[in-house]
Amino acid sequence: MSVTPYSPELAILERLGQVIDPETGADVMRMRLIEDLVVEEDGQVRYTFRPSSPLCPIAVHLVQQIKLAVAEVPGVREQDITVTGYVAAEELTELINKET
């Protein structure tokens, strides 16, 4: 029996597959709401969140759930999230990166 080494990136992708958009019932990975995922060896994680529409009524809720889910993955030390394709993208990017 072979042992597969732990991959933080795969663990993050798996965890994000459990974050469900309550409006569609689909997970955020299947909906392709996460882009450009980069996981550094020191636990720094960077990614882009693109809501399903520029006026997505639950964008704030979803990005908060995504951030919480990623934070639960062992080895994740810090997150740098960029929001794009949303009417208040700059404001939401600033807000979500300030939250602890």
C-alpha positions in Angstrom: 0.0 0.0 0.0 1.4 3.4 -1.0 0.9 6.5 1.1 0.0 9.7 -0.8 1.8 12.8 0.5 -0.4 15.5 1.9 -1.1 18.3 -0.6 -2.4 21.5 0.9 -3.7 22.6 -2.5 -5.7 19.4 -3.0 -7.0 19.7 0.6 -8.1 23.3 -0.1 -9.9 22.3 -3.4 -11.6 19.4 -1.6 -12.8 21.7 1.2 -14.0 24.3 -1.2 -16.0 21.6 -2.9 -18.1 21.5 0.3 -19.0 25.2 0.2 -22.5 25.3 -1.3 -24.1 28.3 -3.0 -27.5 28.3 -1.3 -29.2 29.8 -4.4 -28.1 27.1 -6.8 -27.3 24.2 -4.5 -23.9 23.7 -6.3 -20.5 24.0 -4.8 -18.3 26.9 -5.5 -15.7 24.8 -7.4 -18.3 23.3 -9.7 -19.6 26.9 -10.3 -16.0 28.0 -11.0 -16.2 30.9 -8.5 -12.6 30.3 -7.4 -9.7 31.2 -9.8 -5.9 31.4 -9.7 -5.4 29.4 -6.5 -1.8 29.6 -5.3 -0.6 27.8 -2.2 2.9 28.8 -0.9 5.0 26.5 1.2 4.8 28.9 4.2 1.0 28.6 4.3 0.1 31.7 2.4 -2.9 31.1 0.1 -3.9 33.5 -2.7 -6.9 33.2 -4.9 -9.6 35.1 -6.8 -13.3 35.0 -6.0 -15.6 35.8 -9.0 -19.3 35.8 -8.0 -21.7 34.3 -10.5 -22.9 37.8 -11.4 -21.8 41.4 -10.9 -24.9 41.9 -8.7 -24.8 38.6 -6.9 -26.9 39.2 -3.8 -25.0 36.7 -1.6 -21.4 37.5 -2.7 -20.4 38.8 0.8 -21.9 35.7 2.4 -20.2 33.3 -0.1 -16.7 34.9 0.2 -17.0 34.8 4.0 -17.9 31.0 3.8 -15.0 30.4 1.4 -12.5 32.2 3.6 -13.7 30.2 6.7 -13.5 26.9 4.7 -9.9 27.6 3.5 -8.8 28.6 7.0 -9.9 25.2 8.3 -7.4 23.4 6.1 -4.3 22.3 8.0 -1.2 24.4 7.1 -3.1 27.5 5.9 -1.5 30.4 7.7 -2.8 33.4 5.8 -5.2 34.2 2.9 -5.0 37.0 0.3 -8.3 37.1 -1.6 -9.1 39.2 -4.6 -12.7 39.8 -5.6 -13.4 40.4 -9.3 -16.4 40.7 -11.5 -18.6 42.3 -8.8 -20.0 45.8 -8.6 -18.3 46.4 -5.2 -15.2 44.3 -5.9 -12.6 46.7 -4.5 -14.6 47.3 -1.3 -15.3 43.6 -0.8 -11.7 42.7 -1.4 -10.6 45.2 1.2 -13.2 44.1 3.7 -12.6 40.3 3.4 -8.8 40.7 3.7 -9.2 42.9 6.9 -11.4 40.3 8.6 -9.7 37.9 11.0 
